[in-house]
Structure formats: structure tokens, C-alpha cells
Amino acid sequence: TKQKLWGGRFTGKTDPLMHAFNQSLAYDQKMHAADIRGSIAYAKGLTRVGILTEAEEAEIIAGLQAVGKEWKDGTFKPAPDDEDIHTANERRLTELIGPLGGKLHTGRSRNDQVATDMRLWLLEEIRQVEIGLRGLIRVMVERADKEKDYLMPGYTHLQRGQPIRWSHLLLSHAFSFKNDLERLQQLIPRISVLPLGSGALAGNPFVVDREFLAKELGFQSVAENSLWGVADRDFIVEFLMWSTLAMTHVSRMAEDLIIYSTAEFGFVTLSDAYSTGSSMMPQKKNPDSLELLRGKSGRIFGNMAGFVMTLKGLPSTYNKDLQEDKEPLFDALVNVSMSFQIAEGVIATLDVHPERMRQALTMDVLATDLADYLVRKGIPFRETHHISGRAVALAESKKCQLNELTFADFQNLSDKFTEDVHGVFDFEASVERRQAIGGPSRKMVDRQIAVLREALDK
Ligand code: ARG
């Protein structure tokens, strides 16, 4: 009968449910390529300190490559006793090349091995996440550039506030994503730290050259403390926190678009490609894509919170609790990547209705501009705010729009009003007055687009 890798001191058998409970191969096989890469580098490291001859190294590397190929081809056959990707690969290597395979784990533990694999794997995956995020930003910027003419109300408290450009709103979300892009890049130096050579906890007695290992595997630095090297999972927490924040941004944008796609707003229509119907109500076209984007943000937060709970209360170094790092991380990666792609698709195919946006622009959203008009005539803003408020109330009581008040009405409110007051009631002019950096004027929208394009080119 087969022996477990660690079976030497055991006489009793593992309870079958315990075996299943302990098993991580079902999900950590995702890291098969990283595990093989790490082992190849380690074999080279062992040769350099005389544990392996060059011939042995070559044989081990060829064996590892054969195992890796089986994974790639989908022909790798897990054995019942394979606990995780590390034991599975070592078992298969030894089947292929015989007892020599047993030399590979000299001075190494699954503790430094798994930490190395996780970091290698995450570094690879982050590149894809970054590509997805860049794609999303790119589509938003292109759309904003094309639709600068569309004016709409900007909202606070979901109440109409002031006129803005539709592009200005789109770009506001793009700026959150730009920060996410920068934050993602800032995680890399703390992920790119090599644990290999930390052993189980107390370092490597064969004095394997860890700087060599780092170079072989493309790590930026080497874990300086072996206890920390096997224990640290902060890089996973950081990625999960990053994911949580990025998804919060996705969710906020989704929520805007859900509201704007209602019949009541009618600012946008989702393409059929990203909508679904109702099994009962034939007329329905539901924004399921956006709702899932909003919903996923909760799940990703849950992954983060759950794993921080796992870490809390652990003593030093490796504890099996740490195996629980994988599913939340893998799940976050799959869902964040998919979310960026879906969000990109939604934005790229969205139907935008500028006439509906325009209809929502009622004259009251120029009340601030009316107050500003009097400011320019020398009245303190606190007073002009009050006067403009009274104009709004008067229009309400006369059941007319703000611009339909008579010149006499305005004069009654303040003798500083002159005939040119009617110039205030122009949405385009209002937006164009906002020429300070960050405003919705055409020039400032162009500036935002330039800033974002520059970030994308980096
Ligand atoms: N599958 C384990 C994990 O994911 C690998 C490390 C096992 N180490 C140990 N000492 N049991 O954490």
C-alpha cells in the first residue's frame, strides 16, 4: 500500500473524512505550473551546494517538466493519497524518475514551498487583472471622449443638483479605477518576496543560495526571516483588500447605471448582450449584469473579511489554517477579472440617450448659477443664495420654471437683477463656466481624458 509523504511515524490510518477535510488538491492544482517552476529552481539551487550532481539535476528537471506537461495536457492523474499540489507533483515525479525524486525536498518544506507557489501564482495572475482593468478604463475614456456634448443633471442625494457633462460622470468612475491601477502596481514589491529556503520554519541548513533562487524565479527580494517567510500571508490580505475596494468602485458605477436605465430615468439602455428577461413578465429587460457587478462586491468583501478572521489569533509560523488562504483568493481573482470584463462590455455596448438626459435638466438646476450671477454684481453669496431660493419658491408657487419668472419678479427679489439675467438659463453656459481644474467644461473634460490616457500609456 502507498505511504503518505509524511507517513513514517504513523501506524494508524487517516479517517476517510479527515482525508477529504485535509485535501486541497481539488483547488490548489491551479498552482501546478508555479509549483513545478519553484521545484526546478530549487533543484538548481541544490546542485550549486553539492546535494545534487549535475546529472541528477538534469534528470529531476526533465521529470518535473514531464509532470508539468501532464498537467498542461490534462493527463495528470491524481492519486487517492495526494493531499495537495506539492505532494501530488512529488509523488508523480518519483513515479517517473524513481527514488532520485526523493532528493528534491532536501532542506525544503511544504511550508516554504506553498508560500512560494502562492506568490508566484499571484504575480502571474495580477498581470491579467491589470490588463482587464486597463481595458475597462480605456473603454470609459473613449466613450467619454465621443460623448462630450451630452449634458445631464449631476445628482447629490439622488436629487438633481447642477448640470454636468455625461462624460464628466463617466470619467469620475474612471478616476477611481486609475487609483486602483496604481494601488495594484504598488502591491507587487510586497508579493515579490521569496520564501523558498525558509524551510519548515528554521531556515536552510544546506545554505542554498536564496538570492540565486530569487533571480531564477524573478522575485524582487528574499524573505529576511524564515519564521516570517512561512507565515506571512499579508500579500493575500492586501490583494483581497484591493479587490474589495476595486469592486466597491465597480458596484458604485453599476448602481448609477441601474438607476439611469430605469424607465423613470431612461438615460441609458443596456445592450441585450448584458441583459436578461423575466420568466413571467414578458416586457422585462433586467440589468442583471450590473446587478451582479454590484452583488459580487459583497462576496469579495466577504472573502477578505473571512480570511482576516482566519489569520487573527494564529500563533507564529505555519499552521494548517493557512490552507484556507486559497479559496478566497482564487475566488476573488476569478470574479474580479470577470467583473472588469463584464463592466467593459456593458460600457462599450451601452445605448446612451442624450435627449432623455436633456429632458431631465429642469431650470431649477441653475439656481446656483442664479445666485452666482448676483455674486458677480457684488452681493455676498449668503444673501444671493437666499434670493435665488426665494426665486425657486416663487416659480414653484406660480407653477412655472425658474426662467419663466418675469423680469418684474426678479426685480422684486433684488434690484441688482438686470435684463441679462436671462443669460443664466443656459445649461451649456453653466457647464462651460466651470473652467477650474476638475470641472465639467469641455476643456477640463479634455484635460481629464489626457490625464487618464497618460496613466494608461504608463
Ligand atoms: N496544502 C498546504 C497549504 O496549502 C501546504 C502546506 C502544508 N504544510 C504542512 N505543514 N502541513 O497550506
Residues whose N, C-alpha, C, O or C-beta is under 5 A from the ligand:
A	BS01	LIG	S24 D84 R110 N111 V114 L322 Q323
